[in-house]
Amino acid sequence: MKDTIIDVLIIGAGPSGCVSASYLHNNNVNIKVVEKSKFPRFVIGESLLPRCMDHFEEAGLLDALKGFGFEKKEGARFLQGDLVCEFDFSKKHGNGWDWTWQVPRADFDNVLAQELVKKGVDIAFEHEVIAVTFDENGVSTTTIKDENGNNYTITAKNIIDSSGYGRVLPRLLNLSLPSELPKHSSVFTHVKDLKRPEGYQGTRITFDVLDTQTWLWIIPFSDGNTSIGYVGPTEHIESFDGNTTEKLQAMVRQSNFFKDRFEDIDYLFEPVLIKNYSVSVKQLYGKGYVLTGNSTEFLDPVFSSGVTFATESSLLAAKLVAKQLKGNAVDWEKEYTEYITEGVTVFKSYVNEWYTGNLQKLFFHRPENPEIKAQICAVLAGYVWDKTNPFVTKHKRIIPTMAHLLEMEKSNS
């Protein structure tokens, strides 16, 4: 294969890479996508947030996704003992989409990638980036190994790293940092959901909160399968005996809500264990490259923010790269890092306060406060840049403050 010179090399063909690629292709930018895996392929991150619908729409990918028949997600349910907290996205604070999907990612990612192929985007599957260098102008020379083990190089004016969990440039350029979040791990699989209740009760994504630190997720899909997973501190996960199947079976038995539904049911694949999944990076961009999605920072999955941050960052990255290619100046620190970090920081506050127990106090306090619930719901829908929402602008202090007030109210009653 001859060496290629292009405007933008995109690493990864997941939702992040596809959004970048579609936007740039629609704007007549010369691109190539390289993807290490063969599609369809399994990946975790199956619950989307309404905010990402804006990104798919702007990138011209929404119609292809609507035609597949994914399970509609109109909210989320949190359980704690006898308490139930329901969030309805149509009742959130502010504007924006009030629904999204719950998706088997193998199907979802493949729909996106194949739509790009139909558009004429050059995607090289089973091609792995193994080395990269940059010259003084930020022009990169990337060495890629194809499916037959042969190496070739691509010269590009820009690289958008949307490699997700692969974290290609963070590894090659030594950009990785440990996360500030507590060390948690997860065990998960899919099942044929033979005992699924009819209607809404059976299709709503549900989080069973076992205690402050541990919880179980249930994500039903439209094909009758369901994703089940258990999250907890790494030491807690390691304390369970047996292989991953035996571990997850024991974990599910802790749930009063789901142990009967998933007792004695076969797992469709050996449960996957991911340890200490939260990660960060030293910087989000450099001369000639920008990191998007999970290549930047992966937060705890409790609020399903992964795909939404991936598509938010990849769409913005694509817009700024296109702007720069036209000869316009881009302030990457202000226009990219500050913006993305702002949203990540909001969600990070929610993750932290979830595990302190403060956010759980707000979720399960009775009676509910409709205004507070609507504002929190908007954050859970992914609208973490909405400055009209006090649960965005005051995220660092409003959750612990409100939790303290509720505790005082409870003790005085």
C-alpha atoms as one frame of an Amber mdcrd trajectory, in Angstrom:
protein
   0.000   0.000   0.000   1.379   3.427  -0.946   1.901   6.107   1.659  -1.017
   8.553   1.847  -1.124  12.288   2.567  -4.412  13.585   3.971  -5.893  16.474
   5.945  -7.194  14.493   8.931  -6.507  11.010  10.239  -9.212   9.778  12.616
  -8.282   6.933  14.951 -11.299   4.830  15.868 -14.685   4.200  14.219 -16.873
   4.230  17.333 -19.484   6.964  17.901 -16.799   9.589  18.570 -14.823   8.830
  15.415 -17.944   8.502  13.277 -19.312  11.880  14.372 -15.979  13.575  13.574
 -15.665  11.734  10.283 -19.225  12.460   9.172 -18.978  16.159   9.977 -15.637
  16.561   8.188 -16.745  14.497   5.192 -19.897  16.592   4.884 -17.635  19.654
   4.819 -15.410  18.255   2.057 -12.350  17.613   4.242  -9.965  14.879   3.058
 -10.047  12.238   5.827  -9.248   8.630   6.591 -10.474   6.520   9.516  -8.453
   3.620  10.905 -10.120   1.151  13.254  -8.288  -1.633  15.070 -11.315  -3.958
  15.301 -13.494  -5.746  12.822 -17.111  -4.574  12.985 -19.522  -5.457  14.431
 -17.634  -5.738  17.698 -18.660  -5.682  21.348 -17.971  -2.658  23.520 -19.547
  -1.421  26.744 -21.375   1.924  27.039 -24.890   0.953  26.034 -26.993   3.707
  27.587 -26.996   7.051  25.797 -28.086  10.505  26.977 -30.455  12.846  25.113
 -27.684  15.416  24.556 -25.889  13.133  22.095 -28.932  13.214  19.784 -27.957
  16.794  18.930 -24.555  15.536  17.804 -25.872  12.717  15.615 -28.348  15.111
  14.049 -25.744  17.767  13.252 -23.350  15.170  11.851 -26.053  13.799   9.548
 -26.257  10.373  11.204 -29.573  10.519  13.034 -31.811   9.169  10.258 -29.690
   6.028   9.862 -29.923   5.377  13.603 -33.682   5.976  13.732 -34.235   3.252
  11.168 -32.714   0.445  13.215 -35.288   0.135  16.005 -33.201   0.592  19.131
 -34.954   0.621  22.513 -36.202   4.109  23.288 -34.909   5.648  26.507 -37.186
   8.332  27.966 -35.726   8.424  31.455 -34.040   6.358  34.147 -35.033   4.653
  37.361 -33.001   4.452  40.587 -33.948   2.021  43.344 -32.854   2.016  46.983
 -34.565  -0.383  49.354 -38.283   0.383  49.097 -37.676   3.786  47.476 -37.960
   4.473  43.767 -36.683   7.613  42.040 -37.906   8.050  38.467 -36.423  10.616
  36.107 -38.490  11.573  33.065 -36.435  13.464  30.483 -39.558  15.262  29.229
 -39.785  16.932  32.662 -36.204  18.192  32.793 -35.139  21.809  33.221 -34.524
  23.712  29.991 -34.706  22.747  26.358 -33.237  19.850  24.439 -34.054  16.287
  23.474 -36.269  14.376  25.900 -35.373  10.878  24.709 -32.527   8.790  23.356
 -31.738   5.043  23.076 -30.487   1.985  24.932 -28.281   0.175  22.441 -26.276
  -3.003  21.948 -23.093  -1.212  20.965 -22.042  -3.830  18.416 -25.160  -2.985
  16.376 -25.157   0.731  17.138 -21.534   1.354  16.216 -21.867  -0.754  13.088
 -24.885   1.256  11.897 -22.830   4.447  12.248 -19.766   3.018  10.528 -21.708
   1.499   7.646 -23.539   4.776   7.092 -20.153   6.444   6.666 -19.061   3.743
   4.243 -22.220   4.419   2.209 -21.280   8.096   2.145 -17.877   7.217   0.732
 -15.762   7.726   3.845 -12.506   5.738   3.765 -12.579   3.428   6.823  -9.836
   0.835   7.215 -11.038  -1.874   9.619  -8.542  -4.143  11.408  -5.826  -1.520
  10.933  -3.880  -0.656  14.083  -1.864   2.485  14.813   1.506   1.349  16.196
   3.626   4.531  16.085   3.345   8.260  15.393   5.728  11.190  15.058   5.094
  14.901  14.590   7.282  17.484  12.866   7.756  21.067  14.031   4.585  22.124
  12.198   2.425  19.414  13.761   2.276  17.308  10.601   2.161  13.660  11.651
   3.570  10.485  10.187   1.599   7.534  11.526   2.677   3.920  11.138  -0.237
   1.518  10.763  -0.340  -2.272  10.687  -3.002  -3.740   8.398  -4.995  -6.953
   8.814  -2.234  -8.954   7.116   0.509  -7.641   9.398   1.948  -5.253   6.821
   2.969  -1.739   7.829   2.284   1.481   5.961   2.368   5.162   6.848  -0.060
   8.035   6.596   0.979  11.676   6.670  -1.716  13.975   8.041  -2.031  17.633
   8.898  -4.189  16.700  11.914  -5.047  13.634  13.978  -8.310  13.224  15.860
  -7.850  10.415  18.376 -11.249   8.800  18.960  -9.788   5.447  19.963 -11.838
   5.191  23.156 -10.607   2.592  25.619  -7.660   1.947  23.286  -6.322   5.419
  24.152  -3.840   5.307  21.296  -2.177   8.728  21.513  -2.234   8.862  25.325
  -0.231   5.607  25.267   2.124   6.515  22.440   2.756  10.080  23.658   2.788
   9.280  27.400  -0.231  11.480  28.150  -2.093   9.226  30.581  -2.806  10.251
  34.160  -4.574   8.437  36.999  -8.104   9.638  37.615  -9.033  11.693  40.653
 -12.104   9.506  41.086 -12.111   6.551  43.523 -10.905   3.198  42.168 -13.962
   1.250  41.088 -14.385  -1.817  38.913 -17.242  -3.438  37.040 -18.412  -6.913
  35.984 -21.007  -7.158  33.210 -22.594  -9.369  30.570 -25.738  -9.776  28.443
 -28.624 -12.172  29.035 -31.689 -13.338  27.142 -34.244 -11.579  29.345 -36.851
 -14.347  29.519 -38.613 -12.951  32.600 -38.762  -9.324  31.476 -41.984  -7.593
  32.651 -44.302  -6.208  30.001 -44.291  -2.532  29.064 -42.491   0.293  30.745
 -41.455  -1.662  33.842 -39.499  -4.058  31.665 -37.811  -1.597  29.326 -36.704
   1.262  31.599 -32.996   1.423  32.389 -32.690   0.779  36.117 -29.997   1.217
  38.755 -30.402  -0.806  41.935 -28.429   1.038  44.623 -27.255  -1.661  47.037
 -25.301   0.745  49.233 -23.418   4.023  48.864 -20.557   2.422  46.938 -22.121
  -0.502  45.043 -24.893  -0.710  42.488 -26.327  -2.871  39.746 -27.387  -1.730
  36.282 -30.095  -3.221  34.068 -30.251  -1.986  30.450 -32.967  -3.678  28.345
 -32.551  -3.794  24.543 -35.220  -4.007  21.860 -34.060  -7.494  20.755 -35.082
  -9.085  24.072 -31.579  -9.130  25.507 -30.535  -7.130  28.550 -27.199  -5.821
  29.765 -26.561  -6.429  33.460 -23.575  -5.131  35.362 -22.303  -4.637  38.885
 -20.122  -1.740  40.037 -18.208  -1.348  43.264 -14.842  -0.503  44.803 -12.109
  -2.640  43.273 -11.277  -4.360  46.565 -14.956  -5.220  47.009 -15.188  -6.712
  43.504 -12.072  -8.791  44.161 -13.544 -10.147  47.401 -16.080 -12.283  45.513
 -14.970 -15.868  44.944 -14.818 -17.705  41.656 -14.597 -16.721  38.011 -16.443
 -13.739  36.555 -19.616 -15.769  35.991 -19.685 -16.895  39.615 -18.862 -13.391
  40.807 -21.701 -11.775  38.847 -24.187 -14.465  39.895 -23.370 -13.740  43.533
 -23.621 -10.006  42.934 -27.047 -10.233  41.270 -28.335 -12.322  44.182 -27.817
  -9.258  46.400 -30.591  -7.439  44.545 -34.070  -7.883  45.958 -35.469  -6.382
  42.764 -33.662  -8.510  40.179 -32.407 -11.728  41.749 -35.540 -13.676  40.742
 -35.581 -12.205  37.233 -31.981 -13.217  36.550 -31.637 -16.315  38.761 -30.569
 -19.467  36.859 -30.352 -17.602  33.559 -27.521 -18.245  31.132 -25.116 -15.452
  30.330 -24.655 -14.820  26.617 -20.915 -14.367  27.110 -18.454 -14.786  29.954
 -18.873 -11.672  32.119 -16.209  -9.052  31.502 -14.268  -7.517  34.384 -12.897
  -3.984  34.012 -10.731  -2.860  36.917 -10.046   0.749  37.911 -11.789   2.039
  34.797 -11.620   5.805  35.474  -8.654   7.447  33.722  -7.483  10.929  32.736
  -4.839  12.660  30.581  -2.248  15.418  30.932  -3.683  17.451  28.041  -6.523
  17.249  25.526  -4.633  18.507  22.481  -1.173  19.194  21.105   0.358  20.515
  17.932  -1.243  18.437  15.217  -3.606  16.332  17.340  -6.682  16.433  19.546
  -8.093  13.779  21.883 -11.821  13.046  22.057 -14.135  10.839  24.079 -12.646
   8.149  26.289  -9.224   8.978  24.902  -9.396  12.042  27.160 -11.112  11.010
  30.386 -13.431   8.171  31.291 -15.739   8.810  34.235 -17.675   6.334  36.320
 -20.583   4.804  34.330 -23.268   5.535  36.945 -24.737   8.376  34.835 -24.007
   6.933  31.367 -21.985   9.960  30.274 -19.401   8.113  28.143 -20.917   8.242
  24.654 -22.272  11.752  25.153 -18.885  13.186  26.100 -17.375  11.229  23.214
 -19.704  12.773  20.651 -19.687  16.244  22.249 -15.887  16.384  22.096 -15.577
  14.782  18.669 -18.059  17.129  17.024 -16.335  20.155  18.550 -12.909  18.810
  17.583 -14.050  18.312  13.996 -15.444  21.852  13.807 -12.208  23.354  15.127
 -10.023  21.261  12.822 -12.160  22.308   9.836 -11.868  25.929  10.952  -8.091
  25.630  11.204  -7.789  23.967   7.809  -9.495  27.005   6.291  -6.670  29.171
   7.637  -8.532  30.541  10.658  -6.875  30.748  14.065  -8.080  28.335  16.747
  -7.484  28.852  20.441  -7.456  25.183  21.403  -7.101  25.906  25.093 -10.147
  28.160  25.284 -12.311  26.758  22.510 -11.697  23.097  23.241 -10.021  22.247
  26.556 -11.869  24.793  28.691 -15.222  23.930  27.152 -14.885  20.147  27.409
 -13.327  20.325  30.867 -16.227  22.457  32.050 -18.734  19.731  31.216 -16.556
  16.898  32.496 -16.072  18.755  35.777 -19.827  19.065  36.269 -20.351  15.350
  35.749 -17.334  14.539  37.916 -18.954  16.449  40.775 -22.062  14.305  40.388
 -20.017  11.102  40.385 -18.099  12.194  43.479 -21.260  13.218  45.314 -22.939
   9.977  44.320 -20.268   8.032  46.175 -20.274  10.368  49.182 -23.982   9.565
  49.436 -25.046  13.204  49.139 -26.587  12.859  45.697 -28.373   9.685  46.739
 -29.961  11.656  49.589 -31.386  14.097  47.031 -32.627  11.288  44.795 -34.455
   9.415  47.523 -35.667  12.239  49.784 -39.415  12.289  50.301 -41.401  14.287
  49.499 -39.706  15.094  46.184 -39.038  18.678  45.155 -40.165  18.920  41.479
 -37.951  21.929  40.661 -34.800  20.350  42.084 -35.620  17.061  40.381 -36.092
  18.808  37.007 -32.725  20.540  37.347 -30.933  17.318  38.266 -32.752  15.545
  35.436 -31.300  18.019  32.923 -27.789  17.113  34.095 -28.602  13.413  33.804
 -29.800  14.116  30.254 -26.327  15.445  29.435 -27.077  19.169  29.325 -24.124
  20.077  31.544 -23.298  23.347  29.753 -26.688  24.953  30.440 -25.916  28.069
  32.488 -29.594  28.583  33.360 -29.423  25.491  35.574 -28.137  26.086  39.130
 -27.277  22.386  39.358 -24.757  23.125  36.585 -23.428  26.536  37.577 -23.218
  25.711  41.307 -22.395  22.020  40.935 -19.468  22.050  43.389 -21.465  23.187
  46.376 -25.167  22.800  45.641 -25.359  19.014  46.093 -23.610  18.819  49.514
 -25.453  21.950  50.650 -28.855  20.582  49.674 -28.044  17.187  51.199 -27.083
  18.878  54.479 -30.305  20.888  54.518 -32.359  17.763  53.924 -30.564  15.995
  56.766 -31.328  18.921  59.090 -34.948  18.931  57.977 -35.161  15.198  58.630
 -33.612  15.444  62.099 -35.947  18.311  63.068 -39.103  16.581  61.893
